Amino acid sequence: MSELEHHVRALWTLFEPIHAVTYFSPEAREAFADIGLTRYWDGYFAGRAAPLGAVTAAPVVAIFSGFAPFLVERVLPAVWSTVTVDRVLDARSRGAATTLRNLVPDERSVAEAADVLAEIAARVDTIGRPLAAANSALTVEADPYRRLWQAAATLREHRGDGHVMALVEGGIAGISTIVLRSAVDIDATSVRKARGWTEQEWAVEVEELMTRGLLTGQGEISENGRVAVERAENMTNQLAVGPWRGLNDAEIARIARTLAPIARVCQTVFPFPNPIGMPRPWDPNLDPNASAVPVSPRAS
């Protein structure tokens, strides 16, 4: 991994927590409930997919990767008969902004972070990246809290689109990914339920991964499995570099120091370890070279 790739991975640990408040904060759930999306997964799938338009379940299953089709099909496309895309987009932005405002009352620091991150988000490469493309096409809002969250969302989905590409290339996309990750750093029972897979579907995938030599006979990750996960993560890191290319070390450090205080506060909203496999934020002041940021998923 190049130095730039590692720093971009470290920066991901700073903008991912800002984006992820939309999945964990009560303010975000309340904003969706206000428009009639009272069930958690209604808000999740409608909110995350809304930039794509009123899509059906099939493309969301494909683009998001890892979710059982049944879980998505319970929400889409039925939700679009009760609420419009525009209302969902406003609710997700409003809920995230309210969360950030409560966590970080200092609007000046948020405005600075929003300006910095929005400039990077405007540079994302979107070919083959549907979620990044859809998010980057949204109108940039004046409110700094909304603008910061949207920039973080665009960059997060840019990395996520690249991650799915890497998983597909490695033959471990979909349920394979989460079964393998549950053998590394995510609790198997909670992630299985969170992604909507039945015990039987999970067991079948475990057997398949054993047959492929990616899990041992005891269901632990094998050396080949670890290599597959790390290879996909390395490719993800490579594919995430685009919008950051051309920045020097001083510019990266400045961006990191701007985002880090906000990321540290945002991390209080969700648990560690968590079902999305997010590591703790990089501290660029204590660790300027990001030496403590893991280069791939690892046991906590």
Buried (B, 14 or more C-beta within 10 A) or exposed (E): BEEBBBBBBBBBBBBBBBBBBBBBBEBBBBBBBEBBBEBEBBBBBBBBBBBBEBBBBEBBBBBBBBBBBEBBBBBBBEBBEEBEBEBBBBBBBBBBBBBBBBBBEEBEBBBBBBBBBBEBBEBBBBEEBBBBBBBBEBEEBEBBBBBBBBBBBBBBBBBBBBBBBBBBEBEBBBBBBBBBBBBBBBEBEEBBBBBBBEEEBBEEBBEBBBEBEBBBEEBEBBEBBBEBBBBBBBBBBBBBBBBBEEBEEEEBBBBBBBBBBBBBBBBEBBEEBBBEBBBBBBBBEEEEEBEEBBBBBEEE
